[in-house]
Amino acid sequence: MIVVTGATGTVGAQVVGGLRARGEKVRALVRTGSVVPDAWDADVELVAADFTDPASLDLALAGADAVYLLVAVHPEMAAHEGNVIDAAVRTGRRPHVVLHAAAGVAEHGEDVRFLAAHTAGFGQLGASGLPWTVLAPNGFFQNFLGMAAALRAGRLSLPGGTGAVSYVDTRDVAEAAVAVLTGGGHENAVYTLTGPAALTHAQIAEALGEVAGHPVTYQALDPEAALAGMLAAGWEPWRAEGMVELYGLYAAGGAAAVTSDVEKLTGHPARPFAAFAAEHAAVLRGETER
């Protein structure tokens, strides 16, 4: 039995689907009222649980042989990860816990609150006595689809400075997760999942413009201006401040490293950004909704 938390999210849903494609028995931890992806088959076991409710987590993890631990960005995300780890310990079965963290978790935990939460989870996991693996992906290609309206207007405005980032496709992340959850030899390993190249945001804007059919210009926002804009748009302050911290890391070149871990785990090279952009040309041109 493989339990997947964060199962209805972008990566989690693909992990569930990939595990089922291999015939694995999967239990998806969902929130009450969550919309289940249409692609899931009827054999996915659904269990409603709350990261703040130990009793519900005990039920969700009962009988688990492996756990894909993925929590949403949240002020209490460190506690959420810790609560799942504690529940895994309480099963008494020593399930293999695969922690979905983020690139730089071991180096930049003091600089970015999102990474600090994963650093805390990583530390707790290492001390738990459970077999563990950490998957640490960089930022996702798919994040740019959420900026489609601005991109169609010819703008990519971010506080990323001139730093390059080795963004990665979520499909590669999910495939890597499935490989680790279903294969051996991954205990006590940290895999940093990146795309095949580190690109500046100016280069990303150029690539997006090529498939959109019009120029897209990158504007490097001042961090204070970016924060003010997010707050004005209704972002919760903790999350907005964390995003500015993350882009500060990008601007400083702290997310530019490229690894071969995607290919090592999946057997194929990481997908390039240009190919991703071409796949979503219709969205970027406004011919279809995301």
Sine and cosine of phi, psi and omega as CSV:
sin_phi,cos_phi,sin_psi,cos_psi,sin_omega,cos_omega
0.00,0.00,0.82,-0.57,0.06,-1.00
-0.93,-0.37,0.84,-0.55,0.02,-1.00
-0.99,-0.16,0.75,-0.66,0.02,-1.00
-0.89,-0.46,0.88,-0.48,0.11,-0.99
-1.00,-0.03,0.26,-0.97,-0.08,-1.00
0.84,0.54,0.58,0.81,-0.25,-0.97
-0.95,0.30,-0.35,0.94,-0.02,-1.00
-0.99,-0.13,0.04,1.00,0.02,-1.00
-0.98,0.19,0.01,-1.00,-0.08,-1.00
-0.84,0.54,-0.75,0.66,0.00,-1.00
-0.99,0.15,-0.72,0.69,-0.07,-1.00
-0.84,0.54,-0.66,0.75,0.00,-1.00
-0.89,0.45,-0.61,0.79,0.03,-1.00
-0.95,0.31,-0.55,0.84,0.07,-1.00
-0.90,0.44,-0.72,0.69,0.03,-1.00
-0.84,0.54,-0.76,0.66,0.00,-1.00
-0.88,0.48,-0.66,0.75,0.00,-1.00
-0.91,0.40,-0.62,0.78,0.05,-1.00
-0.92,0.40,-0.67,0.74,0.01,-1.00
-0.92,0.40,-0.57,0.82,0.04,-1.00
-0.89,0.46,-0.41,0.91,0.05,-1.00
-1.00,-0.06,0.07,1.00,0.04,-1.00
0.99,0.15,0.26,0.97,-0.02,-1.00
-0.98,0.22,0.50,-0.87,0.09,-1.00
-0.99,0.15,0.85,-0.52,-0.15,-0.99
-0.82,-0.58,0.70,-0.71,0.15,-0.99
-0.89,-0.45,0.84,-0.54,-0.04,-1.00
-0.98,-0.19,0.86,-0.50,0.06,-1.00
-0.99,0.12,0.87,-0.50,-0.05,-1.00
-0.76,-0.65,0.31,-0.95,0.12,-0.99
-1.00,0.07,0.48,-0.88,0.05,-1.00
-0.83,0.55,0.77,-0.63,0.01,-1.00
1.00,0.04,0.02,1.00,0.00,-1.00
-0.90,0.43,0.55,-0.83,0.08,-1.00
-1.00,0.06,0.84,-0.54,-0.04,-1.00
-1.00,0.09,0.74,-0.67,0.00,-1.00
-0.83,0.55,0.67,-0.75,-0.01,-1.00
-0.88,0.48,-0.47,0.89,-0.08,-1.00
-0.95,0.31,-0.29,0.96,-0.01,-1.00
-0.95,0.31,0.59,-0.81,0.06,-1.00
-1.00,0.01,0.12,-0.99,-0.11,-0.99
-0.94,0.33,-0.21,0.98,-0.04,-1.00
-1.00,0.05,-0.02,1.00,0.11,-0.99
-0.96,0.28,0.87,-0.50,0.02,-1.00
-0.98,0.17,0.80,-0.60,-0.01,-1.00
-0.97,-0.23,0.70,-0.72,0.07,-1.00
-0.67,-0.74,0.80,-0.60,0.02,-1.00
-0.99,0.10,0.78,-0.63,0.00,-1.00
-0.51,-0.86,0.31,-0.95,-0.02,-1.00
-0.82,-0.58,0.76,-0.65,-0.03,-1.00
-0.89,0.46,-0.28,0.96,0.01,-1.00
-0.99,-0.14,0.03,1.00,-0.09,-1.00
-0.89,-0.45,0.99,-0.14,-0.05,-1.00
-0.83,0.55,-0.62,0.79,-0.03,-1.00
-0.89,0.45,-0.67,0.75,0.00,-1.00
-0.93,0.37,-0.55,0.83,0.04,-1.00
-0.94,0.34,-0.59,0.80,0.06,-1.00
-0.87,0.50,-0.68,0.74,0.02,-1.00
-0.92,0.40,-0.65,0.76,-0.05,-1.00
-0.91,0.41,-0.57,0.82,-0.07,-1.00
-0.99,-0.12,-0.02,1.00,-0.01,-1.00
-0.84,0.54,0.79,-0.61,0.04,-1.00
0.98,0.19,0.12,0.99,-0.05,-1.00
-0.94,0.33,0.69,-0.73,0.15,-0.99
-0.99,-0.13,-0.43,0.90,0.03,-1.00
-0.49,-0.87,0.46,-0.89,-0.01,-1.00
-0.72,-0.70,0.79,-0.61,0.18,-0.98
-1.00,-0.09,0.94,-0.35,-0.14,-0.99
-0.99,-0.13,0.98,-0.20,-0.02,-1.00
-0.76,-0.65,0.87,-0.50,0.04,-1.00
-0.87,-0.50,0.43,-0.90,0.01,-1.00
-0.96,0.26,0.42,-0.91,0.11,-0.99
-0.89,0.46,0.83,-0.55,-0.14,-0.99
-0.28,-0.96,0.52,-0.86,0.02,-1.00
-0.83,0.56,-0.44,0.90,-0.02,-1.00
-0.96,-0.28,0.39,0.92,-0.09,-1.00
-0.89,0.45,-0.54,0.84,0.05,-1.00
-0.89,0.45,-0.68,0.73,0.04,-1.00
-0.91,0.41,-0.61,0.79,0.01,-1.00
-0.89,0.46,-0.71,0.70,0.05,-1.00
-0.88,0.48,-0.70,0.72,-0.01,-1.00
-0.88,0.47,-0.62,0.78,0.00,-1.00
-0.91,0.41,-0.59,0.80,0.05,-1.00
-0.93,0.36,-0.66,0.75,0.03,-1.00
-0.88,0.48,-0.69,0.72,0.04,-1.00
-0.87,0.50,-0.66,0.75,0.01,-1.00
-0.91,0.41,-0.59,0.81,0.04,-1.00
-0.90,0.44,-0.63,0.78,0.06,-1.00
-0.89,0.45,-0.66,0.75,-0.06,-1.00
-0.92,0.38,-0.32,0.95,0.03,-1.00
-0.90,0.43,-0.44,0.90,-0.04,-1.00
0.96,0.27,0.07,1.00,-0.07,-1.00
-0.98,-0.18,-0.12,0.99,-0.07,-1.00
0.81,0.59,0.82,0.57,0.04,-1.00
-0.90,0.43,0.51,-0.86,0.07,-1.00
-0.97,0.26,0.88,-0.48,-0.02,-1.00
-0.98,-0.21,0.85,-0.52,0.06,-1.00
-0.96,-0.26,0.94,-0.34,-0.07,-1.00
-1.00,0.03,0.84,-0.54,0.12,-0.99
-1.00,0.08,0.97,-0.26,-0.03,-1.00
-0.94,-0.34,-0.72,-0.69,0.00,-1.00
-0.42,-0.91,0.50,-0.87,0.01,-1.00
-0.83,0.56,0.71,-0.70,-0.02,-1.00
1.00,-0.03,0.10,1.00,-0.08,-1.00
-0.85,0.53,-0.53,0.85,-0.05,-1.00
-1.00,0.02,-0.22,0.97,-0.09,-1.00
-0.92,-0.40,-0.48,0.88,-0.18,-0.98
-0.85,-0.53,0.40,0.92,-0.04,-1.00
-0.89,0.45,-0.40,0.92,-0.01,-1.00
-1.00,0.09,-0.24,0.97,-0.11,-0.99
-0.99,-0.16,-0.47,0.88,-0.10,-0.99
-0.77,-0.64,0.85,-0.53,-0.11,-0.99
-0.88,0.48,-0.55,0.83,0.02,-1.00
-0.89,0.45,-0.67,0.74,0.01,-1.00
-0.94,0.34,-0.57,0.82,0.03,-1.00
-0.86,0.50,-0.62,0.78,0.02,-1.00
-0.90,0.44,-0.68,0.73,0.03,-1.00
-0.93,0.38,-0.57,0.82,0.04,-1.00
-0.87,0.49,-0.66,0.75,0.04,-1.00
-0.90,0.44,-0.69,0.72,0.03,-1.00
-0.89,0.46,-0.65,0.76,0.02,-1.00
-0.88,0.48,-0.70,0.72,0.01,-1.00
-0.89,0.46,-0.69,0.73,0.01,-1.00
-0.91,0.41,-0.63,0.78,0.00,-1.00
-0.90,0.44,-0.69,0.73,0.01,-1.00
-0.89,0.46,-0.51,0.86,-0.02,-1.00
-1.00,0.03,-0.08,1.00,-0.13,-0.99
-0.98,0.22,-0.36,0.93,-0.10,-0.99
1.00,0.09,-0.02,1.00,0.02,-1.00
-1.00,0.09,0.49,-0.87,0.18,-0.98
-0.92,0.39,0.66,-0.75,-0.11,-0.99
-0.58,-0.81,0.37,-0.93,0.16,-0.99
-0.59,-0.80,0.56,-0.83,0.07,-1.00
-0.90,-0.43,0.79,-0.62,0.18,-0.98
-0.96,-0.26,0.84,-0.55,-0.10,-0.99
-0.84,-0.54,0.99,0.11,0.00,-1.00
-0.98,0.21,0.46,-0.89,0.14,-0.99
-0.98,0.17,-0.09,-1.00,0.03,-1.00
-0.84,0.54,0.40,-0.92,-0.13,-0.99
-0.99,-0.11,0.63,-0.78,0.19,-0.98
-0.79,0.61,-0.69,0.73,-0.14,-0.99
-0.88,0.47,-0.32,0.95,0.03,-1.00
-0.87,0.50,-0.49,0.87,-0.05,-1.00
-0.95,0.31,-0.34,0.94,0.06,-1.00
-0.92,0.39,-0.48,0.88,0.05,-1.00
-0.95,0.32,-0.17,0.99,0.03,-1.00
-0.96,-0.26,0.29,0.96,-0.16,-0.99
-0.85,0.53,-0.63,0.77,-0.03,-1.00
-0.88,0.48,-0.72,0.70,0.02,-1.00
-0.92,0.39,-0.62,0.78,0.00,-1.00
-0.90,0.43,-0.61,0.79,0.04,-1.00
-0.91,0.41,-0.44,0.90,0.06,-1.00
-1.00,0.05,0.04,1.00,0.08,-1.00
1.00,0.03,0.34,0.94,-0.07,-1.00
-0.79,-0.61,0.64,-0.76,0.22,-0.98
-0.76,-0.65,0.98,-0.20,-0.12,-0.99
-0.91,-0.41,0.93,-0.37,-0.06,-1.00
-0.55,-0.84,0.44,-0.90,0.03,-1.00
-1.00,0.04,0.74,0.68,-0.09,-1.00
-0.99,-0.13,0.08,1.00,0.01,-1.00
0.81,0.59,-0.64,-0.77,0.01,-1.00
-0.94,-0.33,0.17,0.99,-0.02,-1.00
-0.94,0.35,0.54,-0.84,0.07,-1.00
-1.00,-0.06,0.52,-0.85,-0.04,-1.00
-0.74,-0.67,0.72,-0.69,0.02,-1.00
-1.00,-0.02,0.90,0.44,0.03,-1.00
-0.80,0.60,0.42,-0.91,-0.07,-1.00
-0.72,-0.69,0.45,-0.89,0.03,-1.00
-0.99,0.16,0.71,-0.71,-0.01,-1.00
-0.88,0.48,-0.46,0.89,0.02,-1.00
-0.90,0.43,-0.61,0.80,0.06,-1.00
-0.92,0.38,-0.61,0.79,0.02,-1.00
-0.89,0.45,-0.73,0.69,-0.02,-1.00
-0.90,0.43,-0.66,0.75,0.02,-1.00
-0.90,0.44,-0.64,0.77,0.04,-1.00
-0.89,0.45,-0.65,0.76,0.01,-1.00
-0.89,0.46,-0.70,0.72,0.02,-1.00
-0.88,0.48,-0.66,0.75,0.01,-1.00
-0.88,0.47,-0.67,0.74,-0.01,-1.00
-0.94,0.35,-0.65,0.76,-0.04,-1.00
-0.93,0.36,-0.42,0.91,-0.08,-1.00
-0.94,-0.35,-0.08,1.00,-0.04,-1.00
-0.88,-0.47,0.18,-0.98,0.00,-1.00
-0.97,-0.24,0.12,-0.99,0.09,-1.00
0.99,0.10,0.29,0.96,-0.07,-1.00
-0.93,-0.38,0.05,1.00,-0.06,-1.00
-0.91,0.41,0.65,-0.76,0.03,-1.00
0.88,0.47,0.52,0.86,0.03,-1.00
-0.91,-0.40,0.58,-0.82,0.11,-0.99
-0.90,-0.43,0.87,-0.50,0.00,-1.00
-0.94,-0.34,0.83,-0.56,0.07,-1.00
-0.99,-0.13,0.90,-0.44,-0.12,-0.99
-0.99,-0.16,0.88,-0.47,-0.03,-1.00
-0.74,-0.68,0.22,-0.98,0.19,-0.98
-0.97,0.26,-0.04,-1.00,-0.07,-1.00
-0.99,0.16,-0.12,0.99,-0.04,-1.00
-0.44,-0.90,0.47,-0.88,0.13,-0.99
-1.00,-0.06,0.81,-0.59,-0.06,-1.00
-0.86,-0.50,0.65,-0.76,0.17,-0.99
-0.96,0.29,0.30,-0.95,0.03,-1.00
-0.93,0.36,-0.43,0.90,0.11,-0.99
-0.91,0.41,-0.65,0.76,0.05,-1.00
-0.92,0.38,-0.62,0.79,0.05,-1.00
-0.90,0.44,-0.69,0.73,0.03,-1.00
-0.87,0.50,-0.66,0.75,0.01,-1.00
-0.89,0.45,-0.69,0.72,0.01,-1.00
-0.90,0.44,-0.64,0.77,0.03,-1.00
-0.92,0.38,-0.64,0.77,0.02,-1.00
-0.89,0.45,-0.58,0.81,-0.01,-1.00
-0.88,0.47,-0.63,0.77,-0.01,-1.00
-1.00,0.03,-0.38,0.92,0.02,-1.00
-0.97,0.25,-0.32,0.95,0.01,-1.00
1.00,0.08,0.18,0.98,0.05,-1.00
-0.42,-0.91,0.40,-0.92,-0.02,-1.00
-0.90,0.43,0.62,-0.78,0.15,-0.99
-0.88,-0.48,0.82,-0.58,-0.06,-1.00
-0.97,-0.26,0.76,-0.65,0.07,-1.00
-1.00,0.07,0.78,-0.62,0.10,-1.00
-0.92,-0.39,0.90,-0.44,0.02,-1.00
-0.99,0.17,0.96,-0.27,-0.06,-1.00
-0.97,0.23,0.55,-0.83,0.21,-0.98
-0.92,0.39,0.68,-0.73,-0.05,-1.00
-0.81,0.58,-0.66,0.75,0.00,-1.00
-0.91,0.42,-0.64,0.77,0.02,-1.00
-0.92,0.39,-0.63,0.77,0.02,-1.00
-0.89,0.45,-0.68,0.73,0.01,-1.00
-0.89,0.45,-0.71,0.71,0.01,-1.00
-0.87,0.50,-0.64,0.76,0.01,-1.00
-0.91,0.42,-0.66,0.75,0.02,-1.00
-0.91,0.41,-0.66,0.75,0.02,-1.00
-0.91,0.42,-0.63,0.78,0.03,-1.00
-0.91,0.42,-0.47,0.88,0.01,-1.00
-0.99,0.11,0.00,1.00,0.08,-1.00
0.99,-0.14,0.19,0.98,0.04,-1.00
-0.91,0.41,0.58,-0.82,0.12,-0.99
-0.93,0.37,0.73,-0.68,-0.12,-0.99
-0.81,0.59,-0.69,0.73,-0.04,-1.00
-0.86,0.51,-0.70,0.72,-0.02,-1.00
-0.94,0.35,-0.67,0.74,0.00,-1.00
-0.88,0.47,-0.71,0.71,0.02,-1.00
-0.89,0.45,-0.62,0.79,0.03,-1.00
-0.91,0.41,-0.60,0.80,0.04,-1.00
-0.91,0.41,-0.63,0.78,0.05,-1.00
-0.90,0.44,-0.64,0.77,0.07,-1.00
-0.87,0.49,-0.70,0.72,-0.02,-1.00
-0.89,0.45,-0.71,0.70,0.02,-1.00
-0.93,0.36,-0.43,0.90,0.13,-0.99
-0.90,0.44,-0.63,0.78,0.09,-1.00
-0.89,0.46,-0.68,0.73,0.04,-1.00
-0.88,0.48,-0.72,0.70,-0.04,-1.00
-0.87,0.49,-0.55,0.83,-0.02,-1.00
-0.99,0.15,0.02,1.00,-0.01,-1.00
0.99,0.15,0.25,0.97,-0.06,-1.00
-0.98,0.20,-0.03,1.00,0.00,-1.00
-0.79,-0.61,0.49,0.87,-0.09,-1.00
-1.00,-0.09,-0.19,0.98,-0.05,-1.00
-0.89,0.45,0.62,-0.78,0.04,-1.00
-0.90,-0.44,0.75,-0.66,0.02,-1.00
-0.86,-0.51,0.20,-0.98,0.08,-1.00
-0.97,-0.23,0.29,0.96,-0.11,-0.99
-0.91,0.41,-0.54,0.84,0.06,-1.00
-0.87,0.50,-0.76,0.65,0.00,-1.00
-0.91,0.42,-0.61,0.79,0.01,-1.00
-0.85,0.52,-0.64,0.77,-0.08,-1.00
-1.00,0.02,-0.58,0.82,-0.12,-0.99
-0.98,-0.17,-0.36,0.93,-0.04,-1.00
1.00,0.04,0.02,1.00,0.06,-1.00
-0.71,-0.71,0.45,-0.90,0.01,-1.00
-0.89,0.46,0.44,-0.90,0.08,-1.00
-0.88,0.47,0.61,-0.79,0.00,-1.00
-0.91,0.41,0.68,-0.73,0.02,-1.00
-0.99,0.15,0.43,-0.90,-0.04,-1.00
-0.90,0.43,-0.62,0.78,-0.04,-1.00
-0.86,0.51,-0.64,0.77,0.01,-1.00
-0.92,0.39,-0.65,0.76,0.06,-1.00
-0.87,0.50,-0.74,0.67,-0.01,-1.00
-0.86,0.51,-0.67,0.74,-0.01,-1.00
-0.89,0.45,-0.59,0.81,0.03,-1.00
-0.87,0.49,-0.52,0.86,-0.10,-0.99
-0.94,-0.34,0.44,0.90,-0.02,-1.00
-0.85,0.52,-0.63,0.78,-0.04,-1.00
-0.88,0.47,-0.62,0.78,0.04,-1.00
-0.91,0.41,-0.69,0.72,-0.04,-1.00
-0.93,0.37,-0.42,0.91,0.03,-1.00
-1.00,0.00,-0.10,0.99,-0.01,-1.00
0.99,0.17,0.30,0.95,-0.02,-1.00
-1.00,0.10,-0.29,0.96,0.03,-1.00
-0.45,-0.89,0.38,-0.93,0.06,-1.00
-0.98,0.19,0.36,-0.93,0.03,-1.00
-0.85,0.53,0.00,0.00,0.00,0.00
